[in-house]
Structure formats: C-alpha cells, structure tokens
C-alpha cells in the first residue's frame, strides 16, 4: 500500500484527453511489433474468428506536438480473400507497406534496385521491424460495430515524398510535423505494412514471405 506522505507527483505526466491525432498528420514514428503465437519466430498473431494471421503493430510518435502518442494496427500476412494464384490479397498490400517502411527507415529511393538497396530490403524475419523508425502519414479509421474511430497508418513516406527529409532529419532544426495534402493516396486500413537500432539482418526472406 502506497503512503501519501512524502510522495511527489510533480514529475508525473499529464493525462491525455483521448482525442485522436488529426488526420493527415506526418510524423516520425517507431514501430513495436508485439509477438503472437505463430509463424516464424512467433511474430504472427492468429485471429480468433477467421483463418487470418497478422502482425500486431504499435506505433509511437517520436517528435513534435504528438510525441509519445500511440496508435495500433493489425497487418495481415496470410488468410482472408485470395487472388487468382491462391495468395492472400491482404498480404500483397502488407508486403508493399513493409518494404516502404524499410525504404523510409534507411533513406532508400523506392526506385533504387541496386545490390546495396536490395540487400537492405532483406530481413531475417519479421522481428527486424521491431524498433524500426520511419516517417508516417497518420489517418483516422471510422469505427465499426459501436467501436470509436481510431488512428491508423495511412501511408509510409519515403525519399520520393517532399515532406520526408524535413520530418526524418529536421528535428534538430526545430521542425514540427505538418499536415500532409489530402490528395496523397492512402493505403488500405488493414494493410501495411522490423528495427532501426539493429537494422535488417542478413539471410534470405522465407519462401512464404515472397
């Protein structure tokens, strides 16, 4: 039981209002991949209601007026609707977003197909995305079935986006995240897309992830 005498709450953080981060906000974020119970390395989470297996991501804003704010998103790896080849449609969207996260984190041009760039897009497993820092456009997903609206990852920004450099490298100059023009295309809510501190590791991507 805590004693109130002598306890100092001056260093406690202020409670959050619960309001969403405004749509189209651009910010530098860090990804936390929360382990599941299946897949290579145990990084995938299995749905309780379908055959879907997904990556359970938490994103934390690193800088600017929304620093330390978090939002969450599940990104399908397998299951759900399939294409004409019998492959998960959602995985194709997730895979493209994961590649964009790597391009953003390592400052790669998405059109760069050089051996050096290709090597940085090879990860040992999904754990390589855990701790990855990249530039995100944050959107708002409309709530369903009486659930409230929530923030989501709308787009990963890379060197091809004019706002990328200022957000990724401009914090020292006092840069603050700014809203992104609404006409920019957004990714699917359950798309998208694993660690900037550690980076990707060598080794071929498993066959199921190709």
C-alpha positions as a Markdown table, in Angstrom:
| # | Residue | x | y | z |
|---|---|---|---|---|
| 1 | Unk | 0.0 | 0.0 | 0.0 |
| 2 | Unk | 1.4 | 3.4 | -1.0 |
| 3 | Unk | 1.9 | 6.1 | 1.6 |
| 4 | Unk | 0.8 | 9.6 | 0.5 |
| 5 | Unk | 3.2 | 11.3 | 2.9 |
| 6 | Unk | 6.3 | 12.4 | 1.1 |
| 7 | Unk | 5.1 | 11.4 | -2.4 |
| 8 | Unk | 5.9 | 13.8 | -5.2 |
| 9 | Unk | 3.7 | 13.8 | -8.3 |
| 10 | Unk | 5.2 | 16.8 | -10.0 |
| 11 | Unk | 7.2 | 14.6 | -12.4 |
| 12 | Unk | 4.1 | 12.6 | -13.4 |
| 13 | Unk | 2.9 | 13.0 | -17.0 |
| 14 | Unk | -0.4 | 14.8 | -17.7 |
| 15 | Unk | -3.4 | 12.7 | -18.5 |
| 16 | Unk | -4.3 | 12.5 | -22.2 |
| 17 | Unk | -7.6 | 13.8 | -23.5 |
| 18 | Unk | -8.2 | 10.7 | -25.7 |
| 19 | Unk | -8.6 | 12.9 | -28.8 |
| 20 | Unk | -7.3 | 11.4 | -32.0 |
| 21 | Unk | -4.2 | 12.6 | -33.8 |
| 22 | Unk | -5.5 | 14.8 | -36.6 |
| 23 | Unk | -5.9 | 13.1 | -40.0 |
| 24 | Unk | -3.1 | 13.7 | -42.5 |
| 25 | Unk | -0.5 | 14.4 | -39.7 |
| 26 | Unk | 3.0 | 13.5 | -40.8 |
| 27 | Unk | 5.4 | 12.3 | -38.0 |
| 28 | Unk | 8.4 | 10.2 | -37.3 |
| 29 | Unk | 7.3 | 7.0 | -35.6 |
| 30 | Unk | 8.9 | 3.9 | -34.1 |
| 31 | Unk | 7.3 | 0.5 | -34.7 |
| 32 | Unk | 6.8 | -2.0 | -31.9 |
| 33 | Unk | 5.9 | -5.5 | -33.1 |
| 34 | Unk | 4.0 | -7.3 | -30.4 |
| 35 | Unk | 4.8 | -11.1 | -30.6 |
| 36 | Unk | 1.9 | -13.5 | -31.2 |
| 37 | Unk | 2.0 | -17.3 | -31.0 |
| 38 | Unk | 2.5 | -18.5 | -34.5 |
| 39 | Unk | 4.7 | -18.0 | -37.7 |
| 40 | Unk | 8.4 | -17.9 | -38.0 |
| 41 | Unk | 9.9 | -16.5 | -34.7 |
| 42 | Unk | 6.4 | -16.4 | -33.2 |
| 43 | Unk | 5.8 | -12.9 | -34.5 |
| 44 | Unk | 2.3 | -13.6 | -36.0 |
| 45 | Unk | -1.0 | -13.4 | -34.2 |
| 46 | Unk | -3.8 | -15.7 | -35.2 |
| 47 | Unk | -7.3 | -14.4 | -35.5 |
| 48 | Unk | -9.9 | -15.9 | -33.2 |
| 49 | Unk | -12.7 | -15.6 | -35.8 |
| 50 | Unk | -11.0 | -16.4 | -39.2 |
| 51 | Unk | -8.0 | -18.0 | -40.8 |
| 52 | Unk | -6.2 | -14.7 | -40.8 |
| 53 | Unk | -2.7 | -14.4 | -39.3 |
| 54 | Unk | -1.4 | -10.9 | -38.8 |
| 55 | Unk | 1.4 | -8.6 | -37.5 |
| 56 | Unk | 0.2 | -6.7 | -34.4 |
| 57 | Unk | 1.9 | -3.3 | -34.6 |
| 58 | Unk | 2.1 | -0.5 | -32.1 |
| 59 | Unk | 3.4 | 2.9 | -33.5 |
| 60 | Unk | 4.7 | 5.6 | -31.2 |
| 61 | Unk | 5.2 | 9.2 | -32.4 |
| 62 | Unk | 8.8 | 10.3 | -31.5 |
| 63 | Unk | 8.8 | 14.0 | -32.0 |
| 64 | Unk | 6.6 | 17.1 | -32.3 |
| 65 | Unk | 3.3 | 18.1 | -30.6 |
| 66 | Unk | 2.1 | 14.5 | -30.6 |
| 67 | Unk | 5.3 | 12.9 | -29.2 |
| 68 | Unk | 4.7 | 9.7 | -27.2 |
| 69 | Unk | 1.2 | 9.3 | -28.6 |
| 70 | Unk | 0.5 | 5.8 | -29.8 |
| 71 | Unk | -1.7 | 4.0 | -32.3 |
| 72 | Unk | -2.2 | 0.4 | -33.3 |
| 73 | Unk | -2.7 | -1.6 | -36.4 |
| 74 | Unk | -3.0 | -5.2 | -37.5 |
| 75 | Unk | -1.4 | -6.1 | -40.8 |
| 76 | Unk | -2.5 | -9.3 | -42.5 |
| 77 | Unk | 0.2 | -11.8 | -43.6 |
| 78 | Unk | -1.9 | -14.8 | -44.5 |
| 79 | Unk | -5.6 | -15.8 | -44.8 |
| 80 | Unk | -8.6 | -13.9 | -45.9 |
| 81 | Unk | -9.5 | -13.3 | -49.6 |
| 82 | Unk | -7.2 | -14.8 | -52.2 |
| 83 | Unk | -6.2 | -13.8 | -55.7 |
| 84 | Unk | -6.2 | -15.9 | -58.9 |
| 85 | Unk | -3.0 | -17.6 | -57.7 |
| 86 | Unk | -4.5 | -18.5 | -54.4 |
| 87 | Unk | -2.4 | -16.0 | -52.4 |
| 88 | Unk | -3.7 | -13.7 | -49.8 |
| 89 | Unk | -4.7 | -10.3 | -51.3 |
| 90 | Unk | -4.1 | -8.5 | -48.0 |
| 91 | Unk | -0.5 | -9.9 | -47.8 |
| 92 | Unk | 0.3 | -8.2 | -51.1 |
| 93 | Unk | -0.7 | -4.9 | -49.6 |
| 94 | Unk | 1.1 | -5.6 | -46.3 |
| 95 | Unk | 4.3 | -6.6 | -48.1 |
| 96 | Unk | 4.4 | -3.4 | -50.1 |
| 97 | Unk | 4.0 | -1.3 | -46.9 |
| 98 | Unk | 6.7 | -3.3 | -45.1 |
| 99 | Unk | 9.0 | -2.6 | -48.0 |
| 100 | Unk | 8.1 | 1.1 | -47.8 |
| 101 | Unk | 8.9 | 1.1 | -44.0 |
| 102 | Unk | 12.4 | -0.2 | -44.8 |
| 103 | Unk | 12.9 | 2.3 | -47.6 |
| 104 | Unk | 11.8 | 5.1 | -45.2 |
| 105 | Unk | 14.0 | 3.9 | -42.3 |
| 106 | Unk | 17.1 | 3.5 | -44.4 |
| 107 | Unk | 16.6 | 6.5 | -46.7 |
| 108 | Unk | 16.3 | 4.4 | -49.8 |
| 109 | Unk | 14.8 | 5.6 | -53.1 |
| 110 | Unk | 11.9 | 3.2 | -53.8 |
| 111 | Unk | 13.2 | 3.0 | -57.4 |
| 112 | Unk | 16.7 | 2.1 | -56.3 |
| 113 | Unk | 17.2 | -1.5 | -57.4 |
| 114 | Unk | 21.0 | -1.6 | -56.8 |
| 115 | Unk | 22.5 | -4.6 | -54.9 |
| 116 | Unk | 23.1 | -2.4 | -51.8 |
| 117 | Unk | 19.5 | -1.3 | -51.7 |
| 118 | Unk | 18.2 | -4.8 | -52.4 |
| 119 | Unk | 20.2 | -6.1 | -49.5 |
| 120 | Unk | 18.7 | -3.6 | -47.1 |
| 121 | Unk | 15.3 | -4.9 | -48.0 |
| 122 | Unk | 16.1 | -8.4 | -46.9 |
| 123 | Unk | 15.3 | -9.3 | -43.3 |
| 124 | Unk | 15.9 | -12.4 | -41.2 |
| 125 | Unk | 12.3 | -12.4 | -40.1 |
| 126 | Unk | 9.5 | -10.1 | -39.0 |
| 127 | Unk | 11.4 | -9.3 | -35.8 |
| 128 | Unk | 13.6 | -6.9 | -37.8 |
| 129 | Unk | 10.7 | -4.4 | -38.0 |
| 130 | Unk | 10.6 | -4.2 | -34.2 |
| 131 | Unk | 12.1 | -0.8 | -33.3 |
| 132 | Unk | 12.2 | 0.5 | -36.9 |
| 133 | Unk | 11.9 | 4.3 | -37.2 |
| 134 | Unk | 10.2 | 5.8 | -40.3 |
| 135 | Unk | 8.0 | 8.6 | -41.4 |
| 136 | Unk | 4.3 | 8.0 | -41.4 |
| 137 | Unk | 1.2 | 9.8 | -42.5 |
| 138 | Unk | -1.4 | 9.2 | -39.8 |
| 139 | Unk | -5.0 | 8.8 | -40.8 |
| 140 | Unk | -8.3 | 8.1 | -39.0 |
| 141 | Unk | -10.3 | 4.9 | -39.5 |
| 142 | Unk | -14.0 | 5.1 | -38.9 |
| 143 | Unk | -15.2 | 2.9 | -36.1 |
| 144 | Unk | -17.5 | -0.1 | -36.7 |
| 145 | Unk | -19.9 | -2.0 | -34.6 |
| 146 | Unk | -20.1 | 0.7 | -32.0 |
| 147 | Unk | -16.4 | 0.9 | -31.7 |
| 148 | Unk | -14.9 | 4.5 | -31.7 |
| 149 | Unk | -12.8 | 6.0 | -34.5 |
| 150 | Unk | -9.1 | 5.3 | -34.2 |
| 151 | Unk | -5.8 | 6.4 | -35.7 |
| 152 | Unk | -4.2 | 4.2 | -38.3 |
| 153 | Unk | -1.1 | 4.1 | -40.6 |
| 154 | Unk | -2.4 | 5.7 | -43.8 |
| 155 | Unk | 0.9 | 5.9 | -45.7 |
| 156 | Unk | 4.6 | 5.4 | -45.3 |
| 157 | Unk | 6.6 | 8.3 | -46.6 |
| 158 | Unk | 9.9 | 7.7 | -48.4 |
| 159 | Unk | 12.5 | 9.9 | -50.1 |
| 160 | Unk | 10.1 | 10.4 | -53.0 |
| 161 | Unk | 7.8 | 12.4 | -50.8 |
| 162 | Unk | 8.9 | 16.1 | -50.4 |
| 163 | Unk | 8.0 | 16.1 | -46.7 |
| 164 | Unk | 10.2 | 13.1 | -45.8 |
| 165 | Unk | 13.6 | 14.8 | -45.3 |
| 166 | Unk | 12.2 | 17.5 | -43.0 |
| 167 | Unk | 10.5 | 15.0 | -40.7 |
| 168 | Unk | 13.2 | 12.3 | -40.8 |
| 169 | Unk | 16.2 | 14.6 | -40.3 |
| 170 | Unk | 14.9 | 18.1 | -39.4 |
| 171 | Unk | 14.1 | 17.7 | -35.7 |
| 172 | Unk | 17.4 | 19.3 | -34.7 |
| 173 | Unk | 16.3 | 22.4 | -36.6 |
| 174 | Unk | 13.0 | 22.7 | -34.7 |
| 175 | Unk | 10.9 | 21.1 | -37.4 |
| 176 | Unk | 7.4 | 20.2 | -36.4 |
| 177 | Unk | 5.2 | 17.6 | -38.2 |
| 178 | Unk | 2.8 | 19.2 | -40.6 |
| 179 | Unk | -0.4 | 18.0 | -42.1 |
| 180 | Unk | 0.1 | 16.3 | -45.5 |
| 181 | Unk | -2.0 | 17.3 | -48.5 |
| 182 | Unk | -5.2 | 15.3 | -48.6 |
| 183 | Unk | -4.8 | 14.3 | -52.2 |
| 184 | Unk | -2.0 | 12.0 | -51.4 |
| 185 | Unk | -3.1 | 8.3 | -51.9 |
| 186 | Unk | -3.7 | 6.4 | -48.7 |
| 187 | Unk | -3.2 | 2.6 | -48.1 |
| 188 | Unk | -5.8 | 0.2 | -47.0 |
| 189 | Unk | -6.7 | 0.3 | -43.3 |
| 190 | Unk | -5.5 | -3.2 | -42.6 |
| 191 | Unk | -2.6 | -3.0 | -45.0 |
| 192 | Unk | 0.7 | -2.3 | -44.5 |
| 193 | Unk | 2.7 | -2.9 | -43.9 |
| 194 | Unk | 11.0 | -4.8 | -38.1 |
| 195 | Unk | 14.4 | -2.1 | -36.2 |
| 196 | Unk | 16.2 | 0.9 | -36.9 |
| 197 | Unk | 18.6 | 0.4 | -34.0 |
| 198 | Unk | 19.5 | -3.0 | -35.1 |
| 199 | Unk | 18.6 | -2.7 | -38.8 |
| 200 | Unk | 17.9 | -5.6 | -41.1 |
| 201 | Unk | 19.9 | -8.7 | -40.8 |
| 202 | Unk | 21.4 | -10.9 | -43.5 |
| 203 | Unk | 19.7 | -14.0 | -44.7 |
| 204 | Unk | 17.1 | -14.9 | -47.3 |
| 205 | Unk | 13.5 | -14.0 | -46.7 |
| 206 | Unk | 11.5 | -17.2 | -46.1 |
| 207 | Unk | 9.6 | -18.6 | -49.1 |
| 208 | Unk | 6.2 | -17.9 | -47.6 |
| 209 | Unk | 7.0 | -14.1 | -47.4 |
| 210 | Unk | 8.0 | -13.8 | -51.1 |
